Amino acid sequence: DYENKWVRTASNAVRHLVKNDAAFTLINEASFAQSDSDCKHTLSIVIPEIGGNAISIREVINKINESVFGSLYGDSIQRVSYSIVNSRRPVNIQPIKDDDVLSWSSESNNDIVNKVIVNYAPYVDTITGSEAFQVETFNSPFVNTYSKIKKTDEYTSFLYDTSSAKIMAQRRAFYKSTSSLII
């Protein structure tokens, strides 16, 4: 809660950290609003962790970003901006033409997995001090059928709801279902 408003989503939390804790003043508010519209998942994160040490603002933002495929960046006029990867293609996307490319390189990654395990809602039991994670698992039918690779990807997501964790597990499985090429 901050000024009688619940800091609930990833974009709300990152905006709060950037504006109030890191004290940035040049912020692209429209990018945070769009990210909030793209990703309404409720976070489940306590900073500092119970019984833990305080961590940097950057580490908190990284934990949030890893939970929702988020990215904090500087836009073309150096405003702090935020984006969350989603499955929609922008309507006004400009194609890259041969004349636009000055030079290029490529890097491939074959980190294919067939199973994703998401540990979410990471609370700590205040009496025992032990972690009390919920677990969501997703098996990729595509990988199981076509490549038959048996590899598991397990990670912690700071989300609250089971449905949100399931969506993120499916997104991560989709992202890691084939080789990727970065150009």
C-alpha positions as CSV (number, residue, x, y, z in Angstrom):
1,D,0.0,0.0,0.0
2,Y,1.3,3.4,-0.9
3,E,-0.7,6.6,-0.5
4,N,-3.9,4.5,-0.2
5,K,-3.3,2.7,-3.4
6,W,-2.4,-1.0,-3.6
7,V,0.9,-1.6,-5.4
8,R,-0.3,-4.9,-6.9
9,T,1.0,-5.6,-10.4
10,A,4.6,-5.8,-11.8
11,S,4.3,-2.4,-13.5
12,N,2.9,-0.8,-10.4
13,A,5.7,-2.2,-8.3
14,V,8.5,-1.3,-10.7
15,R,7.1,2.2,-11.2
16,H,6.9,2.7,-7.4
17,L,10.6,1.5,-7.0
18,V,11.9,3.6,-9.8
19,K,10.0,6.8,-8.8
20,N,10.0,6.6,-5.0
21,D,13.1,4.5,-4.1
22,A,15.5,5.2,-7.0
23,A,14.2,8.8,-7.3
24,F,14.1,8.9,-11.1
25,T,12.1,11.9,-12.4
26,L,12.0,11.3,-16.1
27,I,9.5,8.4,-16.4
28,N,7.6,7.3,-19.5
29,E,4.2,6.9,-17.7
30,A,2.5,5.6,-20.8
31,S,4.8,2.6,-21.0
32,F,4.0,1.7,-17.4
33,A,0.3,2.1,-18.1
34,Q,0.5,-0.2,-21.2
35,S,2.5,-2.8,-19.2
36,D,-0.2,-2.7,-16.5
37,S,-2.8,-3.3,-19.1
38,D,-0.7,-6.2,-20.7
39,C,-0.1,-8.0,-17.4
40,K,-2.6,-7.8,-14.5
41,H,-1.0,-10.6,-12.5
42,T,-0.8,-9.9,-8.7
43,L,2.6,-10.1,-7.2
44,S,3.6,-11.9,-4.0
45,I,6.8,-10.4,-2.8
46,V,8.0,-9.1,0.5
47,I,11.2,-7.0,0.7
48,P,13.3,-7.5,2.7
49,E,12.5,-11.2,3.1
50,I,11.5,-12.2,6.6
51,G,14.7,-13.0,8.4
52,G,16.7,-11.9,5.4
53,N,18.9,-8.9,4.5
54,A,17.8,-5.9,2.5
55,I,18.6,-6.2,-1.2
56,S,19.2,-3.5,-3.8
57,I,16.4,-1.9,-5.8
58,R,17.9,-3.4,-8.9
59,E,17.7,-6.9,-7.4
60,V,14.0,-6.4,-6.5
61,I,13.2,-5.2,-10.0
62,N,15.1,-8.2,-11.5
63,K,13.0,-10.6,-9.4
64,I,9.8,-8.9,-10.5
65,N,10.9,-8.9,-14.2
66,E,11.8,-12.6,-14.1
67,S,8.4,-13.3,-12.8
68,V,6.5,-11.7,-15.7
69,F,8.9,-11.4,-18.6
70,G,9.3,-7.7,-17.8
71,S,12.0,-5.2,-18.9
72,L,13.0,-1.8,-17.6
73,Y,14.8,0.3,-20.2
74,G,15.6,3.8,-21.4
75,D,13.6,5.0,-24.4
76,S,14.9,7.1,-27.2
77,I,14.8,10.3,-25.1
78,Q,16.2,8.5,-22.0
79,R,13.0,8.3,-20.0
80,V,12.7,5.3,-17.8
81,S,10.3,2.9,-19.5
82,Y,8.8,-0.5,-18.8
83,S,7.6,-3.3,-21.0
84,I,6.2,-6.8,-20.5
85,V,6.5,-9.4,-23.2
86,N,3.1,-10.5,-24.4
87,S,1.8,-12.5,-27.3
88,R,0.3,-9.6,-29.3
89,R,2.1,-8.1,-32.3
90,P,2.0,-4.3,-32.4
91,V,-0.3,-3.0,-35.1
92,N,2.2,-0.3,-36.1
93,I,5.4,-2.4,-36.3
94,Q,7.8,-1.3,-38.9
95,P,9.6,-4.0,-40.9
96,I,13.4,-4.0,-41.0
97,K,14.8,-3.7,-44.5
98,D,18.2,-4.5,-45.9
99,D,19.1,-0.8,-46.1
100,D,18.4,-0.4,-42.4
101,V,21.1,-2.9,-41.4
102,L,24.6,-1.6,-41.0
103,S,26.1,-4.8,-39.7
104,W,24.8,-8.0,-38.0
105,S,25.7,-11.0,-36.0
106,S,23.8,-14.0,-34.7
107,E,23.8,-16.2,-31.7
108,S,21.8,-19.4,-31.3
109,N,20.6,-21.1,-28.1
110,N,19.4,-24.7,-27.8
111,D,18.2,-24.6,-24.2
112,I,15.0,-26.6,-25.0
113,V,12.9,-27.9,-22.0
114,N,9.9,-30.2,-21.9
115,K,8.9,-29.4,-18.3
116,V,8.6,-26.1,-16.4
117,I,8.2,-26.0,-12.6
118,V,7.3,-22.6,-11.2
119,N,7.6,-22.0,-7.5
120,Y,5.3,-19.1,-6.7
121,A,3.7,-17.3,-3.8
122,P,7.0,-17.5,-1.9
123,Y,6.0,-16.8,1.7
124,V,8.1,-17.6,4.7
125,D,6.5,-19.3,7.7
126,T,7.2,-16.8,10.5
127,I,7.2,-19.5,13.2
128,T,9.4,-22.2,11.6
129,G,11.4,-19.8,9.2
130,S,10.9,-22.3,6.3
131,E,9.8,-21.4,2.8
132,A,6.2,-22.1,1.9
133,F,6.1,-22.2,-1.9
134,Q,3.3,-23.2,-4.0
135,V,4.2,-25.2,-7.1
136,E,2.8,-25.1,-10.7
137,T,4.1,-27.6,-13.3
138,F,3.6,-27.6,-17.0
139,N,4.7,-30.2,-19.5
140,S,5.1,-29.1,-23.1
141,P,3.1,-31.4,-25.4
142,F,5.0,-30.0,-28.4
143,V,8.5,-30.9,-27.0
144,N,7.3,-34.2,-25.7
145,T,5.8,-35.2,-29.1
146,Y,8.4,-33.8,-31.6
147,S,11.8,-33.5,-30.0
148,K,11.4,-35.9,-27.0
149,I,13.9,-33.8,-25.0
150,K,13.7,-34.5,-21.3
151,K,14.9,-31.4,-19.5
152,T,13.3,-29.5,-16.6
153,D,13.4,-25.7,-16.0
154,E,12.6,-24.7,-12.4
155,Y,12.4,-21.1,-11.3
156,T,10.9,-18.9,-8.6
157,S,8.1,-16.5,-9.7
158,F,6.9,-13.8,-7.3
159,L,3.3,-14.2,-8.3
160,Y,0.3,-14.7,-6.0
161,D,-2.4,-16.6,-8.0
162,T,-2.3,-20.1,-9.3
163,S,-3.8,-19.0,-12.6
164,S,-1.0,-16.4,-13.0
165,A,1.7,-19.0,-12.2
166,K,0.1,-21.4,-14.7
167,I,0.1,-18.7,-17.5
168,M,3.8,-17.9,-16.8
169,A,4.7,-21.6,-16.8
170,Q,3.1,-22.0,-20.2
171,R,4.8,-18.9,-21.6
172,R,8.2,-20.1,-20.3
173,A,7.6,-23.5,-21.8
174,F,6.6,-22.0,-25.1
175,Y,9.6,-19.8,-25.1
176,K,11.9,-22.7,-24.4
177,S,10.2,-25.2,-26.7
178,T,12.5,-24.5,-29.7
179,S,15.9,-23.2,-30.4
180,S,16.2,-19.5,-30.4
181,L,18.3,-17.3,-32.7
182,I,19.3,-13.7,-31.7
183,I,20.2,-11.6,-34.6
